[in-house]
C-alpha cells in the first residue's frame, strides 16, 4: 500500500480479488519494524482460503510465508498442516528467517528456487512445467 509514493502498509489479495490489510503504519502490537500487523483480518481471510476441506484445490499458492504472516500462530499451524498433506503447494519464503522458515527450507520434500533479477522473467514458465 502506497500513498504519495511512500509505503504505508501491506495488503493481502486473494486470487479471486478479496483484500484485507496485513500491516499498516503504527505502533499497535504486534509490530514488525514500523508496521502494526493486523492478525485478525489476515487470519479471517487467509485461513479460509487454505482450508483444504472447505476450499479444495489442485494447487495452493501463498505469497508469502514471512515474518509478518508468521506472527499468526494459526497461520503457522496451517502451514505445518499443509506440509503434512499430499497437496501441491507453491509458496514464497522470506530469504532470512529462523524457526518455521528455516524448518521448511530444510525439508527433503521441498524444492527451493531463489528468485533473482536474472531468472525472475523465466520463472513462471519453469514453475508451470514443474507443476
Secondary structure, 3 states (H helix, E strand, C coil): CEECCEECEEEEECCCCCEEEEEEECCCCCEECCEEECHHHHHHHHHHHCCCCCCCCCCEEEEEECCCHHHCHHHHHHHHHHHCCCCCEEEEECCCCCCHHHHHHHCCCCCCCCCCCCCHHHHHHHHHHHC
